[in-house]
Amino acid sequence: MTAVVNPPENLASQPASELEQPYVYRRTELVEPDWRRFPGWADVTEAEWRDAQWQRVKCVRNIRQLRAVMGDLLEDRFYADLEADQKQMATMSMLITPQILNTMAPNAPTTPKEFTDAFLADPVRRYMLPVKSDRDPDWPSHPYAQRDSLHEAEMWVVEGLTHRYPTKVLAELVSTCPQYCGHCTRMDLVGNSTPLIDKHKLQLKPADRQDQMIDYLRRTPGVRDVVVSGGDVANVPWHQLESFLMRLLDVETVRDIRLATKALAGLPQHWLQPKVVEGLERVARTAARRGVNLAIHTHINHVQSVTPLVAEAARTALEVGVRDVRNQGVLMRGVNATAEALLDLCFALQGEANILPYYFYMCDMIPNSEHWRLAVWEAQELQHAIMGYLPGYATPRIICDVPYVGKRWVHQLADYDRKLGISYWTKNYRTALERNDLDALTRRYEYYDPISTLPAEGKQWWAEHSAK
């Protein structure tokens, strides 16, 4: 016999406060913040704002330019904090599009002290424009932090082509972006050198590098999925990018192509240019005729960054034939490391901008990133907290990208020492480095929690261990 449980008769009459869920969804219309609130942009027209070239020319590259935009809104204490970080801690040079800067502290009061306080607390500012006081004062870097924390360059089969997974490759066409994120996982290669980091450089001419990539893919039929990235594909001149994509589509074994671009959020104006839209349509229609899945993967970390222009760029891509636009965010403390922040972002992406929430990666173990990183157990709690609110296909997976292993859902660990913050992971395939490694599939690989999240005895162990 099947038991039938009837709801209490008085359920609907109970006070709303007793029925409130841990997270309450309310549809919120997207808004483009008014850029004219910044003194330096008080006279900027909408036509200028929508112009991709204007956005690129007016990027903020240094403190002098930031002062010119902000006028007297920011107090000197912020600039001193920023300058200290740029000189001592930053792994990425400053490069911020007006579009991104405009999403920082959008509703802050305009008195200097209150605006400065709001700007310092702003989640977008915290990862796009880090200051020294953000950093962990005791452990700014984990003892096992590395410049190329995922060892991607070690797995290059030709320059810029990382063959990490059996059926997938990463093609780095360029080492620049329209904007630079403070937490960039490719900080050893991407962008300009900083006082702390002397960047590596791509050596081959772009045409020669692309020739070698295409040749490798033709010789390697086991690869079916190509992520075209960098840097950011928005910094590849369109005619060059379209030519490369058409050549990829000529490789019969390639069935998935993903374009990686934070510029969909940081410079949506680029993806709305007629020459880019028309070219993207040519590529998308060719991909459809050949049965290849063409998608755009973008990188949005906070709901403030989802604006009407971003939604317009995403919908335009879908309208011209791109199969999916998906978001791969990065989980960061002070930015989006709460269930409310993640769900607000995901509902804005999915419901208002037609961007599919896909992954949230745990911040990688690059130098000076400890203030952003979460422990694995914190990520597991967040994954649990966001389940059941979004449609299943739009519920993002929280991912730990384990060095020498690759993407793993945060619950897939094999073992976990919470005291020392060391998790252990296994893998089911060999990277390009391990073709002859008999132990690759049985070895346990380590990943490390931020030391600040450990109990006192764990912190003490690391203090002694790192000293040795």
C-alpha positions in Angstrom: 0.0 0.0 0.0 1.3 3.5 -0.9 1.1 6.0 1.9 -0.4 9.4 1.0 0.8 12.3 3.0 -1.6 15.3 2.9 -0.3 18.8 3.6 -1.5 20.4 6.8 -4.8 22.2 6.2 -3.5 25.4 7.7 -0.2 25.5 5.7 -1.3 28.4 3.4 -2.5 30.4 6.4 0.8 30.3 8.2 2.8 33.6 8.4 5.2 34.1 5.5 8.1 34.5 7.9 7.6 30.8 9.0 7.7 29.6 5.4 10.6 31.6 4.1 13.2 29.6 2.3 17.0 30.0 2.9 17.0 31.8 -0.5 14.1 33.7 -1.9 14.0 34.4 -5.6 12.7 37.7 -6.9 13.0 38.5 -10.6 15.2 41.6 -11.0 15.4 43.6 -14.3 18.9 44.2 -15.6 20.2 47.7 -15.4 23.1 49.4 -17.0 24.7 51.6 -14.4 25.0 55.3 -15.3 28.6 55.9 -16.3 28.0 59.6 -16.0 28.2 59.4 -12.2 32.0 59.3 -12.7 33.3 62.8 -13.2 35.7 61.8 -16.0 32.8 60.3 -18.0 30.1 63.0 -17.2 29.8 64.0 -20.9 30.2 60.5 -22.5 27.2 59.8 -24.9 25.5 56.5 -25.3 26.8 56.2 -28.8 30.4 56.6 -27.4 29.7 54.1 -24.7 28.5 51.5 -27.2 31.5 51.9 -29.4 34.0 49.1 -28.9 37.0 51.3 -30.0 36.1 54.0 -27.5 35.9 51.3 -24.8 39.4 50.0 -25.7 41.0 53.5 -25.9 39.5 54.6 -22.6 40.6 51.5 -20.6 42.2 52.4 -17.2 45.8 51.3 -17.3 47.3 53.1 -14.3 46.5 55.2 -11.2 46.7 58.5 -13.1 44.0 57.4 -15.5 41.8 56.1 -12.6 42.1 59.4 -10.9 41.0 61.2 -14.1 37.9 59.1 -14.2 37.0 59.2 -10.5 37.7 62.9 -9.9 37.4 63.4 -6.1 35.2 60.4 -5.5 38.1 58.2 -4.1 40.2 59.3 -1.2 44.0 59.1 -1.3 44.0 56.1 1.0 42.6 54.0 -1.8 45.3 55.0 -4.2 48.0 54.4 -1.7 46.6 50.9 -1.1 46.4 50.3 -4.8 49.9 51.5 -5.5 51.4 49.3 -2.7 49.7 46.3 -4.3 50.8 47.2 -7.8 54.4 47.4 -6.6 54.6 44.5 -4.2 51.8 41.9 -4.8 50.1 42.1 -8.2 50.5 39.3 -10.7 48.5 41.1 -13.3 49.0 44.6 -14.7 46.1 47.1 -14.5 43.8 47.0 -17.5 40.1 47.7 -16.9 37.5 48.5 -19.5 35.0 51.3 -18.8 32.3 48.6 -19.0 33.8 46.7 -16.1 34.7 49.8 -14.1 31.1 51.0 -14.4 29.8 47.9 -12.6 31.8 48.7 -9.5 29.9 50.3 -6.6 27.0 51.2 -8.9 24.8 52.6 -6.0 27.5 54.1 -3.8 27.0 57.5 -2.2 29.0 60.3 -3.9 30.7 61.7 -0.8 34.4 60.7 -0.9 34.5 58.7 2.4 31.3 56.8 1.8 32.2 56.2 -1.9 35.7 55.0 -1.0 34.3 52.6 1.7 31.8 51.2 -0.8 34.4 50.9 -3.5 36.7 49.0 -1.3 33.9 46.6 -0.3 32.7 46.1 -3.9 32.9 42.5 -5.1 33.8 43.3 -8.7 36.5 45.7 -7.5 37.9 43.0 -5.2 39.0 40.8 -8.1 39.5 43.3 -11.0 41.4 46.0 -9.0 42.9 44.4 -6.0 44.6 46.5 -3.3 47.2 45.4 -0.8 44.9 45.4 2.2 42.8 42.7 0.4 45.7 40.2 0.6 46.1 37.7 3.3 48.6 39.3 5.8 50.0 36.0 7.0 49.8 33.7 4.0 49.5 35.8 0.8 50.7 32.8 -1.1 50.4 29.1 -0.3 53.8 27.4 0.0 52.9 25.3 -3.0 51.6 28.1 -5.2 53.0 28.2 -8.7 53.0 30.6 -11.6 51.6 28.0 -14.0 49.6 26.3 -11.3 47.8 23.9 -13.7 51.1 23.1 -15.6 49.4 23.9 -18.9 52.7 25.0 -20.6 54.2 21.7 -19.6 51.5 20.0 -21.6 52.0 22.0 -24.8 52.2 19.7 -27.8 53.0 22.7 -29.9 53.4 26.2 -28.6 50.1 27.3 -27.1 48.3 24.0 -27.6 47.7 22.2 -24.3 46.7 18.5 -24.6 45.5 17.8 -21.1 42.5 15.6 -21.6 42.2 12.6 -23.9 39.6 14.2 -26.3 40.1 17.9 -25.6 42.7 20.6 -26.2 43.2 24.2 -25.3 44.4 26.5 -28.1 45.9 29.8 -26.8 45.9 32.1 -29.8 47.0 35.2 -28.0 48.5 36.2 -24.7 46.5 39.4 -24.1 42.9 40.3 -23.1 40.8 43.5 -23.2 41.0 43.5 -19.4 43.1 41.7 -16.8 41.6 39.9 -13.8 43.7 39.9 -10.6 43.2 36.2 -10.1 44.1 35.1 -13.7 45.1 31.4 -13.8 47.5 32.1 -16.7 49.3 35.0 -15.0 52.7 33.6 -16.0 51.9 34.2 -19.7 49.0 36.6 -20.1 49.4 40.4 -20.0 52.3 42.7 -19.3 55.0 42.0 -16.7 54.6 43.5 -13.2 57.2 44.4 -10.7 56.7 40.9 -9.1 56.3 38.8 -12.3 58.3 38.8 -15.4 55.9 37.3 -17.9 56.7 34.5 -20.4 56.2 35.2 -24.0 54.8 33.3 -27.0 57.7 33.0 -29.5 56.1 31.9 -32.8 54.4 34.2 -35.2 50.6 33.8 -34.8 50.2 32.3 -38.3 53.0 29.8 -37.7 51.5 28.8 -34.3 48.1 28.3 -35.8 49.5 26.2 -38.6 51.2 23.9 -36.1 48.0 23.7 -34.1 45.9 22.7 -37.1 48.6 20.2 -38.2 48.6 18.5 -34.8 44.8 18.2 -34.8 44.8 16.6 -38.2 47.4 14.1 -37.0 45.5 13.4 -33.7 42.0 12.1 -34.5 41.3 11.3 -30.9 40.8 15.0 -30.2 37.2 16.1 -30.9 36.9 19.3 -28.7 38.9 22.5 -29.0 38.7 25.4 -26.6 39.9 28.5 -28.5 41.3 30.9 -25.9 44.3 32.9 -24.8 44.2 35.4 -23.3 40.9 36.3 -24.9 39.8 35.6 -28.4 38.3 39.1 -28.5 41.9 40.3 -28.9 42.5 38.3 -32.0 41.7 40.4 -35.1 38.4 39.1 -36.4 39.7 38.1 -39.9 42.4 36.0 -38.2 40.1 34.4 -35.8 37.5 33.6 -38.4 40.2 32.1 -40.7 41.4 29.8 -37.8 37.9 28.7 -36.9 37.1 27.9 -40.5 40.3 25.8 -40.7 39.2 24.0 -37.4 35.9 23.2 -39.1 37.7 21.5 -41.9 39.2 19.0 -39.4 36.7 16.2 -39.7 37.3 14.8 -36.2 36.6 18.1 -34.4 33.0 18.1 -33.2 33.0 20.9 -30.5 34.5 24.3 -30.6 34.3 26.7 -27.7 35.3 30.4 -27.8 36.6 31.6 -24.5 36.0 35.3 -23.9 35.5 37.3 -20.8 35.0 40.2 -23.2 31.3 39.2 -23.6 31.0 40.7 -20.1 33.9 43.1 -20.0 33.6 44.4 -23.5 30.2 43.4 -24.9 30.6 46.2 -27.4 33.2 44.1 -29.2 30.7 41.2 -29.8 28.1 43.7 -31.0 30.2 45.2 -33.8 28.6 44.5 -37.2 31.8 42.9 -38.7 32.1 40.6 -35.7 28.4 39.7 -35.7 28.4 39.0 -39.4 31.6 36.9 -39.2 30.3 35.0 -36.2 27.2 34.2 -38.2 29.3 32.8 -41.1 31.2 30.6 -38.7 28.0 29.5 -36.8 26.2 28.5 -40.1 29.2 26.6 -41.3 29.5 24.8 -38.0 25.8 23.9 -38.1 26.0 22.5 -41.7 28.9 20.3 -40.6 27.3 19.2 -37.3 29.8 20.9 -35.1 28.7 22.4 -31.8 29.9 26.0 -31.6 29.6 27.7 -28.1 30.9 30.8 -26.4 32.2 30.5 -22.8 32.4 33.7 -20.9 33.6 34.5 -17.4 31.2 36.5 -15.1 31.7 36.4 -11.3 29.1 38.7 -9.9 25.5 39.7 -10.7 26.6 43.4 -11.0 28.4 42.5 -14.2 25.3 41.2 -15.9 23.9 44.3 -17.6 21.6 44.9 -20.6 24.6 45.3 -22.9 25.9 41.9 -21.8 22.5 40.3 -22.4 22.3 41.9 -25.8 25.7 40.5 -26.8 24.8 37.0 -25.6 21.4 37.0 -27.4 22.9 38.4 -30.6 25.4 35.5 -30.6 22.5 33.0 -30.1 20.4 34.7 -32.8 23.2 34.3 -35.4 23.5 30.6 -34.7 25.9 30.0 -31.8 24.5 26.9 -30.1 25.1 28.0 -26.4 26.5 30.8 -24.4 27.8 29.5 -21.1 29.4 31.0 -18.0 32.5 29.7 -16.2 32.9 31.8 -13.1 35.6 31.5 -10.4 34.7 31.0 -6.8 36.3 33.8 -4.7 36.0 34.9 -1.1 34.7 38.4 -0.9 33.2 38.2 -4.4 30.7 35.4 -4.7 31.4 32.8 -2.0 27.9 32.7 -0.6 24.8 30.8 -1.8 22.9 34.1 -2.2 25.6 35.7 -4.4 25.9 32.6 -6.6 22.1 32.2 -7.0 21.6 35.9 -7.7 24.2 35.6 -10.4 22.9 32.4 -11.9 19.3 33.7 -12.0 20.5 36.9 -13.8 22.5 34.8 -16.3 19.9 32.2 -17.0 16.7 34.2 -16.7 17.7 37.6 -18.0 20.7 37.2 -20.3 20.3 33.7 -21.8 23.7 32.7 -20.5 23.8 29.2 -19.1 25.5 28.8 -15.7 28.0 26.1 -16.2 31.0 25.9 -13.8 32.4 27.8 -10.9 36.1 26.9 -10.5 37.8 27.2 -7.2 40.5 29.9 -7.5 43.7 28.4 -8.6 46.9 28.3 -6.5 48.8 31.1 -8.1 51.0 33.5 -6.0 49.2 36.0 -3.8 45.8 34.4 -4.2 45.1 33.1 -0.7 42.7 35.8 0.2 40.4 34.7 -2.7 40.7 30.9 -2.3 38.2 28.7 -0.4 38.8 25.4 1.3 37.4 22.4 -0.5 34.9 21.8 2.4 33.6 25.4 1.9 33.1 24.7 -1.8 31.2 21.5 -1.0 28.9 23.4 1.4 28.2 25.9 -1.4 27.4 23.2 -3.9 24.9 21.8 -1.4 23.4 25.2 -0.7 22.6 26.1 -4.4 21.0 22.8 -5.3 17.3 22.7 -6.0 16.7 26.4 -6.9 17.8 26.5 -10.5 16.7 24.1 -13.3 18.9 21.1 -13.2 20.6 21.9 -16.5 21.3 25.4 -15.3 22.7 24.4 -11.9 26.4 25.1 -12.0 28.9 22.5 -10.9 31.6 23.7 -8.5 35.0 22.4 -9.7 38.4 21.9 -8.2 41.0 22.0 -11.0 43.6 19.7 -9.5 47.2 20.1 -10.8 48.1 17.2 -13.2 44.5 15.9 -12.8 42.1 18.4 -14.2 38.5 19.3 -13.4 36.9 17.4 -10.6 33.6 18.1 -8.9 34.3 19.1 -5.3 32.8 16.0 -3.9 35.0 13.6 -6.0 38.0 13.7 -3.7 39.4 10.3 -2.6 40.5 11.4 0.9 40.7 14.6 2.9 42.9 15.7 5.8 40.9 18.6 7.2 43.5 19.4 9.8 46.3 20.1 7.3 43.9 21.1 4.5 45.2 18.5 2.1 42.8 16.7 -0.2 43.7 13.8 -2.4 42.4 13.1 -5.9 42.6 10.4 -8.5 42.3 10.5 -12.3 41.0 8.2 -15.0 43.1 9.4 -18.0 46.6 10.3 -18.8 47.7 13.8 -19.9 50.2 14.4 -22.6 53.0 14.2 -20.0 52.0 10.7 -18.8 51.7 8.6 -22.0 54.2 6.1 -20.6 53.4 6.5 -16.9 52.1 3.2 -15.6 51.1 4.7 -12.2 49.2 7.8 -13.5 45.8 6.2 -12.9 46.5 4.9 -9.4 48.5 7.8 -8.0 46.9 10.2 -5.6 47.3 13.9 -6.4 47.3 16.6 -3.7 45.4 19.9 -3.5 45.8 22.4 -0.7 43.3 24.5 1.2 44.2 28.1 2.2 46.1 27.9 5.5 43.9 30.6 7.0 41.0 28.2 6.9 42.8 25.5 9.0 42.5 24.9 12.7 45.4 26.2 14.9 47.3 22.9 14.8 47.1 22.9 11.0 48.4 26.4 10.8 51.3 25.5 13.2 52.2 22.5 11.1 52.4 24.6 7.9 54.4 27.3 9.7 57.0 24.7 10.7 56.8 22.8 7.3 57.2 25.9 5.1 60.2 27.0 7.2 61.9 23.8 6.4 
